[in-house]
Amino acid sequence: MKVESPRLGLMKEYRIAMNDEPGALADHCEAIAAADVNILAVVAIGGDTASAAVLTDNADATSGALDGMGASYTVAELKSA
């Protein structure tokens, strides 16, 4: 079953790869915010590489913002059991 919001439609998660350095997550969040997109949730993921999972209220604008800054990311549709 796909997770949908009556207001937002199909929800998508952006998994963003980034440099493991201070301000990297902030740079990505600022680019998304500059596109007038609201960030609904974010989870920073540590390990061998740094990444974050981000949920926003506008998938198309989020993709545009990340593409505009040359970000490396993947997109997945959120599903529930």
Secondary structure, DSSP 8 states (H G I E B T S, - for coil): -B-EETTTEE-EEEEEEE-SSTTHHHHHHHHHHHTT--EEEEEEE-SSSEEEEEEES-HHHHHHHHHHTT-EEEEEE-B--
